């Protein structure tokens, strides 16, 4: 089992930036990912990063969000720039193997 703890959420004006962090309780050698869930909507995939640092992002955030990881710190990051009100959501960290979710961190972007 692995526990995931997110941090870094908050309130920001449109155009601003936030950096989310997710610390795993132990080493994760597989893909780590960020998802988000806006009020009244389904949870959606945002970005993933492989163990060797190869990233992928959803089209809705490409060019604005950057995912990265520090394996020495068991941590995955999500740098979010040029934030828009539609980015408002609870952001969750996830590992696939083992399957685990963090508790989420709220991001609110005001117009």
N, C-alpha and C positions, 0 to 999 in steps of 0.2 A: 504494500500500500504506500501511497504518497499523499501528503497534504500540501495544498497550494494556498498561498496567502498573497492576495493582491494589495497594492497600495498605489497612491498617486492620483487618485481621482479627485474631482472638485468642480468648482464653478469657474467658467472662463467666458469671456466675450468672444463673439464670432471673430475669426481671424487669429485667435490666440493659439497657444500651444500647451500641451500637457505631456508628461511622461509617466506611463504606468509601469509598475514593476510587479513581478510575480516570483516569489521565492518558493522553491520546492523543498520538502523536508529531507529529501535525499537526491542523489544523482539520478537524472533522467537521461537515458541514452537515445530516446526516440523523439519524434516530432513533438514540439510544444506549440500551442496555438492560443489565439485570442478570439473570443466570440463576444457578441453584444446582443442585448435585448432591450428594445425601446418599449415604452408603455403601449400595451395593446397589440404588440407585434410578436412574431416568433423570434426565437433566438437565431442569430445568423453568424456565420463564420466571417472573421475580419482578416486574419492573417495567420500564417504558420511559418515555423522555421525548423529546419532539420538539425540533427545533432552537429553537423559540420558547418552550420550557419547559412545554408541556402534558404532564402526567404520566398514567400509568395503572399500576395495580398488580393483581396477582393477588388473588383473594378471600382467600386464606390469610394475606396480609400487610396487607390494607387496614385502615387505621386505626392501624397500628403502624409501617410502613415508609414513608419518604418519599424519593422520587427527585428530584434536581435537577441542574442543570448550570450551569457557568460557562464560557461560550464563549470568553471572553477568556483563560482558562487551559486550554482544551481538556480540561476535567475534568468528569466526572459523579460524583455522590455518591449514596450510599444511607445514609440515616439510619435506623437500626434501633432501635426502642424496644420495651419490654415483651417482650424476647426469651424464647422458649420452647425447651425442649430439642429439639423437632422442627424448629427453625430451624437446627440443626447441619448444616453442609454446607460444601463448597467453593463459594465465590461467584465467578462469572465476569462480566467486563465484555464487552460485545459491541457491534460496529457491524455494520449490515446492508449499507451501501454506503460503502466497500468492505466485503466480508465479512471480519471479523476477530474473534478472541477473545483475551482476556488469558490469563495463565498461571494465574490463580485465586488466591484467598486463603482460608485456612481460618477458619471461624467455628465455635467450639465453645461450646455453652450447657449448663451443668450444672444439674441439678435440686437 
